[in-house]
């Protein structure tokens, strides 16, 4: 049954070049941003945290 | 800095203490235990059903892949800047010893309007919670149903007499739709409360939510999200692998991602993209303000905010964008893949599982992950109100949790009772969404123009892992507020008409009566070999627009008048619906007024003293005092 249904939609347009490009750019952008953020968060977690004793903060 | 422990603010008496009860918080102030914890908690708040159901539906109906251009632009110009503003203002509010929106807004803005915006930011999460708890229970219900094999039996019974593949598909969709209407109690008001199982699941979800929230920020929300979020993403990744290994998945991906560039000429597509970004990141929701207030004064907000937003985007674009619509299309065709959010989630997705190998397992996993996403979101909706009761009136955790439980139980009970057509839910959602845009607009304006963009950016960069790019100051001061004002106007313009008219009994009755004739009239024009668009135009010429009154005596011969008894019943039901819509509006308005009075009382008394005490302790706060 599954094959029959899948064949029934087989004539529909598959992912075209523009679709591929947009999908890959979107996925890559989101993945890169997420990995970058979590890499920084996990790397800095705890060890590199600003202290309340430092009233200025690292970048101030 | 000690991790995983609550830290105490000053316990030294200050001048403000003479004016009344002690201004300092004797219970000590809570802080997040770890940075990963706060990222996952905020991401958990943002990741909800909208990521997995609303986003793919909106994208595919607004240009497919082309939708990603306005979507990503909105993310950069709207989502990230507003989130940064809210995080900064929340952390700043924490320095004033405030954890709730009324207190935070008042500490920064010292005007009567601040109390109003704060009260609205308090109303939004509590209002949304009143229906979200039902959605949560429905997800759990579907998860259990799949795990126990209930859907397999349901679909087997429905398709027993169906011969062709098309008949099987129609039977499966019809069975899924009927199951949804029964579970949601959409047939009649009160149906949900008299259901066998759903109401118990609502109570169970309610209990779980309040048990977790009672544990507090660090031991409750943070611990829960630390386990729930990875589990949710893990479940979604398993389903994604299953989906991407389906035969012919290329056609499904093509349906979702192939761009329709013409759509970019349509302003409504840009509005849909901005709206999607806005709602998905929970901006103007009051939750980020509240969560960020539990940060320490030098904790980073720039990377933390970006991390929470990117986690949300990961769930939305990658998991949401690659699972639902492509699968729906390859199994059930375009019509079911472009359904509304509710239908996509609770009709199309269960129906898909009938065809998918390991359907029961994947179905349980899918609704299990939706349930987790809903719980992490609903938890965040409770914390702002609890913080307000604690900060504003000095209530203890137990008292504030108990009081909020009573209020939300009452609201959720009413929403559950008025379940016909999910009307009460829809109206609460509409008014809360409108309020969210309003709150976010005011928040960004306060950041850029009341705090001042220079001071605001300095505060944002305090303790930041990396400084915010300088051009963001210009974006936050001018572009984002303009963008938001346009969205507010356009959103109200396009959506409010139907909702406002829907509160008028006679308008709604006319609409219901007109709907009786639309089907036969459309069939008549289609039989004359007109296209669907042309047939719709002819129907509108004949019957008027959606809200027109149809005069049955002037109908053409080929369109016989409907049964008078049926018309009378429909009109009666429609009038009840209109009154329910009015009831929701008046109820929310009264609730807002109560919150406004409470916010005013609190700001004049305890919150005012807490702020004065904080300023006395920390001289640097004077620069933020208007």
Contacts between the chains, C-beta under 8 A, distances in Angstrom:
chain1	res1	chain2	res2	distance
A	1	B	165	6.5
A	1	B	168	6.9
A	1	B	355	6.8
A	2	B	331	7.7
A	2	B	355	5.2
A	2	B	356	7.6
A	2	B	357	7.3
A	3	B	247	7.7
A	4	B	165	5.1
A	5	B	165	6.1
A	5	B	169	7.3
A	5	B	330	7.7
A	5	B	331	5.9
A	5	B	355	6.3
A	6	B	246	8.0
A	6	B	247	5.6
A	6	B	248	4.6
A	6	B	330	6.1
A	6	B	331	7.9
A	8	B	165	7.0
A	9	B	248	6.9
A	9	B	251	5.7
A	9	B	329	7.1
A	9	B	330	5.8
A	9	B	333	6.5
A	10	B	248	6.3
A	10	B	251	7.1
A	12	B	251	4.7
A	12	B	254	7.1
A	12	B	255	6.8
A	12	B	329	7.7
A	13	B	251	7.1
A	13	B	254	5.2
A	13	B	255	7.9
A	13	B	258	6.5
A	14	B	250	4.1
A	14	B	251	5.3
A	14	B	253	7.9
A	14	B	254	4.7
A	15	B	250	5.0
A	15	B	251	7.8
A	15	B	253	4.5
A	15	B	254	4.1
A	15	B	257	6.2
A	15	B	258	6.6
A	16	B	254	6.4
A	16	B	258	5.3
A	18	B	65	6.7
A	18	B	258	6.7
A	18	B	259	5.2
A	19	B	64	7.4
A	19	B	65	5.2
A	19	B	253	7.0
A	19	B	254	5.7
A	19	B	257	4.1
A	19	B	258	3.9
A	19	B	259	6.5
A	20	B	257	7.7
A	22	B	65	3.7
A	22	B	66	7.6
A	22	B	68	5.6
A	22	B	257	6.0
A	22	B	259	5.8
A	23	B	65	6.6
A	23	B	253	6.9
A	23	B	257	4.4
A	23	B	321	8.0
A	25	B	68	7.9
A	26	B	68	5.0
A	26	B	72	7.2
A	26	B	317	5.4
A	26	B	321	7.4
A	27	B	317	6.8
A	27	B	318	5.7
A	29	B	72	7.2
A	30	B	310	6.9
A	30	B	313	4.8
A	30	B	314	5.5
A	30	B	317	4.8
A	30	B	318	5.9
A	31	B	314	7.1
A	31	B	318	7.0
A	33	B	306	7.4
A	33	B	310	4.3
A	33	B	313	7.1
A	34	B	307	7.9
A	34	B	310	4.3
A	34	B	311	6.2
A	34	B	313	7.2
A	34	B	314	4.6
A	36	B	310	8.0
A	37	B	39	8.0
A	37	B	303	6.3
A	37	B	306	5.4
A	37	B	307	3.8
A	37	B	310	5.0
A	37	B	311	7.8
A	38	B	307	6.4
A	38	B	311	8.0
A	40	B	303	5.6
A	40	B	307	7.8
A	40	B	465	5.9
A	41	B	35	5.7
A	41	B	36	6.0
A	41	B	39	6.0
A	41	B	303	6.5
A	41	B	304	7.3
A	41	B	307	5.3
A	42	B	36	6.9
A	44	B	35	7.3
A	44	B	303	8.0
A	44	B	465	6.4
A	45	B	34	6.4
A	45	B	35	5.5
A	45	B	36	5.9
A	46	B	3	5.9
A	46	B	34	7.0
A	46	B	35	7.8
A	49	B	1	5.5
A	49	B	35	7.3
A	49	B	299	7.1
A	50	B	296	7.9
A	50	B	298	3.5
A	50	B	299	6.7
A	50	B	300	7.3
A	50	B	463	4.1
A	51	B	1	5.7
A	51	B	298	6.7
A	52	B	1	6.9
A	52	B	296	5.6
A	52	B	297	6.2
A	52	B	298	6.4
A	54	B	298	6.1
A	55	B	297	7.9
A	55	B	298	7.7
A	55	B	620	7.2
A	56	B	462	7.9
A	57	B	298	4.6
A	57	B	461	7.8
A	57	B	462	4.2
A	57	B	463	3.9
A	57	B	464	7.6
A	58	B	298	7.8
A	58	B	463	6.0
A	58	B	464	7.6
A	59	B	461	5.2
A	59	B	462	7.2
A	59	B	463	7.0
A	59	B	464	5.1
A	59	B	466	7.8
A	59	B	467	5.6
A	60	B	458	7.0
A	60	B	461	6.7
A	60	B	462	5.3
A	60	B	463	7.7
